[in-house]
């Protein structure tokens, strides 16, 4: 369903943001 796809996209965006935040202190 469209809502399920939207939720998945939001989850992916959140994971990418978390990954970026975690990578900043490492660099």
N, C-alpha and C positions, 0 to 999 in steps of 0.2 A: 504493500500500500504506500501511498505518497507520504503519509505521516511516519511510517517506519523508515523510509529512505531519509526523510528529513532528520529523524532522530539519529540515524547512523552518521549522517554528514556532520551533525552537531558534535557527536562523540569524537569523530575523526579530527575536527577542528580543535576540540579541547585537548586531545592527545598531542597534536602538533604544537599547541601553545605551551603545554607542560614541557614537552621535549625542548623547545626553544629556551624556556626559562631555566631548565636544568643545565643546558649546555653553556649558558652565558657564564656562570661562575667557574666552570671547568676551564674555559678558554681564558 
